[in-house]
């Protein structure tokens, strides 16, 4: 069982979570909108959830699609009277990075509390974004937790890049996608590099000339 009680610490830079056997973890928050939204709006739920699915899709024209779905398969949130509405209120209050988020409560379709947050607009952040460097696209997200064990959380998050992925610090490469089967990138951050369309051919032609 992953029963979890949680409360916000009085210090604005940390959130303290209590697990079984009074195991405490303090998560230090960087001063960015993304860090705040993940930790304040999502992390308490993610820590108790046993299933996390999501997609993050970047297009060459700069458009972005983001969706994350969290299911509390152990009913830990239900036991402390937390619902998707609480996630929505916290996210709307703190999530400056997520423009025009859509919230869906899928609990009635499942046997456990299940919440989905999505948007079709780019992130409003200078820390979490897609950038270009010559003939490459680069996506970077900083770490947001310190050493938490995510091994009990069933995870399937797919990051889609505008071109073929050539390098990633986390997950498995599948063409233009990176598939993440663990949330351990929260502890270490992630950097994904992809080639712009035609970059390989241009490089080969240059090398043969």
URUR-V71986 format. One record per pair of residues at least 12 apart in sequence whose ideal C-beta (glycine too) atoms are under 10 Angstrom apart, sorted by sequence separation. I is the first residue (numbers start at 1). J is the second residue. If there is no record, write none. Layout:
# URUR-V71986
i;j
I;J
I;J
This chain:
# URUR-V71986
i;j
5;17
6;18
14;26
15;27
27;39
54;66
55;67
56;68
72;84
91;103
103;115
104;116
128;140
129;141
159;171
161;173
163;175
164;176
165;177
168;180
170;182
178;190
4;17
5;18
6;19
13;26
14;27
15;28
54;67
55;68
88;101
103;116
104;117
127;140
128;141
157;170
158;171
163;176
164;177
165;178
170;183
171;184
4;18
5;19
13;27
14;28
15;29
29;43
53;67
54;68
55;69
70;84
88;102
89;103
102;116
103;117
104;118
127;141
128;142
157;171
160;174
161;175
162;176
170;184
171;185
178;192
4;19
5;20
11;26
13;28
14;29
53;68
54;69
88;103
102;117
103;118
127;142
160;175
161;176
170;185
177;192
3;19
4;20
13;29
27;43
52;68
53;69
54;70
87;103
88;104
101;117
102;118
125;141
128;144
155;171
158;174
160;176
161;177
169;185
170;186
178;194
2;19
3;20
5;22
9;26
11;28
12;29
13;30
52;69
53;70
70;87
88;105
101;118
102;119
159;176
160;177
161;178
168;185
170;187
177;194
2;20
9;27
11;29
13;31
51;69
52;70
53;71
85;103
87;105
100;118
101;119
102;120
123;141
141;159
159;177
160;178
170;188
176;194
1;20
12;31
51;70
52;71
84;103
98;117
100;119
101;120
158;177
159;178
169;188
170;189
171;190
173;192
175;194
176;195
27;47
49;69
50;70
51;71
84;104
85;105
98;118
99;119
100;120
101;121
139;159
158;178
159;179
169;189
170;190
15;36
49;70
50;71
51;72
84;105
98;119
99;120
100;121
157;178
158;179
159;180
169;190
170;191
171;192
173;194
176;197
17;39
25;47
46;68
48;70
49;71
50;72
51;73
83;105
84;106
95;117
97;119
99;121
139;161
157;179
158;180
168;190
169;191
170;192
49;72
50;73
84;107
98;121
99;122
138;161
139;162
156;179
157;180
168;191
169;192
12;36
15;39
46;70
48;72
49;73
50;74
83;107
91;115
95;119
99;123
137;161
155;179
156;180
157;181
167;191
168;192
169;193
14;39
15;40
45;70
48;73
49;74
97;122
98;123
99;124
136;161
137;162
155;180
156;181
157;182
167;192
168;193
17;43
42;68
45;71
46;72
48;74
50;76
87;113
91;117
97;123
98;124
137;163
139;165
155;181
156;182
157;183
159;185
166;192
167;193
168;194
17;44
45;72
48;75
49;76
88;115
96;123
97;124
98;125
136;163
137;164
154;181
155;182
165;192
166;193
167;194
15;43
19;47
42;70
48;76
49;77
87;115
95;123
96;124
97;125
135;163
137;165
154;182
155;183
157;185
165;193
166;194
167;195
15;44
19;48
47;76
48;77
78;107
84;113
86;115
87;116
88;117
95;124
96;125
97;126
137;166
138;167
139;168
140;169
141;170
153;182
154;183
155;184
165;194
166;195
17;47
38;68
47;77
48;78
68;98
83;113
84;114
85;115
87;117
97;127
132;162
136;166
153;183
155;185
163;193
164;194
165;195
8;39
17;48
45;76
48;79
66;97
82;113
84;115
97;128
130;161
136;167
151;182
153;184
159;190
161;192
163;194
164;195
8;40
44;76
45;77
48;80
66;98
83;115
84;116
97;129
130;162
150;182
151;183
161;193
162;194
163;195
164;196
44;77
66;99
82;115
84;117
150;183
151;184
159;192
161;194
162;195
163;196
164;197
166;199
48;82
78;112
149;183
150;184
160;194
161;195
162;196
163;197
166;200
64;99
66;101
67;102
69;104
71;106
72;107
77;112
78;113
148;183
149;184
150;185
159;194
161;196
162;197
163;198
164;199
8;44
44;80
70;106
71;107
75;111
76;112
77;113
148;184
150;186
163;199
164;200
6;43
7;44
45;82
67;104
69;106
73;110
75;112
76;113
147;184
150;187
163;200
6;44
44;82
72;110
73;111
74;112
75;113
77;115
145;183
148;186
149;187
5;44
6;45
45;84
71;110
73;112
137;176
139;178
144;183
145;184
148;187
4;44
71;111
72;112
73;113
145;185
146;186
147;187
4;45
6;47
45;86
71;112
72;113
73;114
143;184
144;185
145;186
146;187
147;188
6;48
44;86
45;87
71;113
72;114
143;185
144;186
145;187
4;47
5;48
44;87
70;113
71;114
72;115
143;186
144;187
145;188
4;48
70;114
71;115
141;185
142;186
143;187
144;188
2;47
3;48
4;49
41;86
42;87
45;90
69;114
70;115
71;116
141;186
143;188
144;189
2;48
41;87
44;90
69;115
70;116
142;188
143;189
2;49
40;87
41;88
68;115
69;116
70;117
141;188
142;189
143;190
2;50
41;89
42;90
68;116
69;117
141;189
142;190
41;90
42;91
67;116
68;117
69;118
140;189
141;190
142;191
40;90
41;91
67;117
68;118
140;190
141;191
40;91
41;92
66;117
67;118
139;190
140;191
141;192
41;93
66;118
67;119
139;191
140;192
37;90
38;91
40;93
41;94
42;95
65;118
66;119
67;120
138;191
139;192
140;193
36;90
37;91
40;94
41;95
65;119
66;120
138;192
139;193
36;91
37;92
39;94
40;95
64;119
65;120
66;121
137;192
138;193
139;194
37;93
38;94
64;120
65;121
66;122
137;193
138;194
19;76
36;93
37;94
38;95
41;98
63;120
64;121
65;122
66;123
136;193
137;194
36;94
37;95
63;121
64;122
136;194
137;195
35;94
36;95
37;96
38;97
51;110
63;122
64;123
136;195
137;196
36;96
37;97
41;101
62;122
133;193
135;195
136;196
33;94
34;95
36;97
37;98
51;112
53;114
128;189
135;196
33;95
34;96
35;97
50;112
54;116
130;192
134;196
135;197
137;199
33;96
34;97
49;112
51;114
53;116
54;117
55;118
57;120
59;122
133;196
135;198
136;199
32;96
33;97
34;98
37;101
49;113
54;118
58;122
130;194
132;196
135;199
32;97
33;98
48;113
49;114
64;129
134;199
135;200
49;115
64;130
56;123
62;129
135;202
4;72
45;113
62;130
135;203
2;72
4;74
6;76
45;115
60;130
2;73
3;74
5;76
6;77
58;129
59;130
2;74
3;75
4;76
56;128
58;130
60;132
1;74
2;75
3;76
4;77
7;80
42;115
1;75
2;76
3;77
5;79
6;80
56;130
1;76
4;79
5;80
42;117
3;79
4;80
6;82
41;117
3;80
60;137
4;82
74;152
58;137
37;117
73;153
58;139
73;154
56;139
70;153
71;154
56;141
37;123
69;156
37;125
34;123
68;157
33;123
34;124
35;125
38;128
67;157
33;124
34;125
67;158
33;125
34;126
35;127
32;125
33;126
34;127
35;128
32;126
33;127
34;128
32;127
33;128
34;129
65;160
31;127
32;128
30;127
47;145
52;150
46;145
63;162
62;162
43;144
47;148
52;153
53;154
54;155
55;156
56;157
57;158
58;159
59;160
60;161
61;162
42;144
43;145
46;148
50;152
51;153
52;154
53;155
54;156
55;157
56;158
57;159
58;160
59;161
60;162
38;141
47;150
49;152
50;153
51;154
52;155
53;156
54;157
55;158
56;159
57;160
58;161
59;162
60;163
46;150
49;153
50;154
51;155
52;156
53;157
54;158
55;159
56;160
57;161
58;162
39;144
43;148
47;152
48;153
49;154
50;155
51;156
52;157
53;158
54;159
55;160
56;161
57;162
58;163
38;144
39;145
47;153
49;155
34;141
35;142
37;144
38;145
46;153
34;142
35;143
36;144
35;144
46;155
32;142
34;144
35;145
30;142
32;144
30;143
30;144
29;144
28;144
27;144
28;145
27;145
28;146
58;176
27;146
57;176
25;145
26;146
27;147
57;177
25;146
27;148
56;177
25;147
55;177
56;178
25;148
25;149
56;180
54;180
52;180
52;182
17;148
52;183
49;183
58;192
47;183
56;192
58;194
60;196
46;183
60;197
46;186
43;186
39;186
38;186
2;152
2;153
27;186
